[in-house]
Amino acid sequence: MHSRKKEQSPRASQLTDFYFHGRRICITLFRYLHCLGKRRLTSLMKQYKSEGIEARIHKRKKVMLHNVLAKEDYERVKDFISNYAELHVMPLPGRIPQSWRSDVFLLPTNCTKISVYRAYEAVVKESGFRCV
């Protein structure tokens, strides 16, 4: 290698070609097509160089967070919301241009998030379960 420096410095980043359906594309288009940010792509490339093709495992995989609910709690919340919706929803009058679905329902305007949560709290206190 011909260089003006006495020693050749190691390459900071390797030359990489990006392909989509067999055609070579620029990195910007590649990131756009795969919905990748710059940092995410560089971390994926770094992992590939060090470990090869391998699934990424999150560091907190084995540690349960303090605010994680049990599966029964999730089922109970889902059932409550479904029952509450059956009692209080109204069909959408007419069709909105952005909506192509005919099964869209609305809660009345007096049903706020906090009022639904308070109703849930009341049901939970009656049943003796843990409140979420």
Residue, then its C-alpha position, 0 to 999 in steps of 0.5 A: m500500500h502506498s501512503r504518506k504515513k509511515e504506518q497504515s492505520p486500521r480501517a475505522s469502518q468497512l466498505t459495505d454494499f447494501y442490496f434490495h431484491g438483488r439490486r445494489i442500493c445506497i445506505t439511506l434507502f436501505r435504512y428507509l426500506h428496513c425502518l432502521g435508524k443509524r444507531r440501530l444499523t451500526s449496532l446490528m452490523k457490529q453484532y454481526k461482525s463480532e458474533g455472526i448471524e445470531a438472534r439478539i437477546h435483551k440483557r434483562k431477559k431473565v429479570m422480571l420488572h416490578n410492575v409486570l402483571a400476572k397473566e390472570d390480571y391481564e385476562r381480568v382487565k381484558d374481560f372488564i374492558s370487553n364487558y364495559a364496552e358491551l354495556h356502554v358503546m354506541p355504533l358510529p353514526g354514519r361513515i367517516p372518510q378515514s374509516w373503512r370498517s363498519d364495526v367501529f363503536l364509540l364510548p359516550t363523551n361522558c366516559t373518560k379514561i379515569s371514569v372507566y378506571r374508577a369503575y374498574e377499581a370498584v369492581v376489583k374492590e368488590s371481588g378482592f383482587r389486586c388493583v392494577 
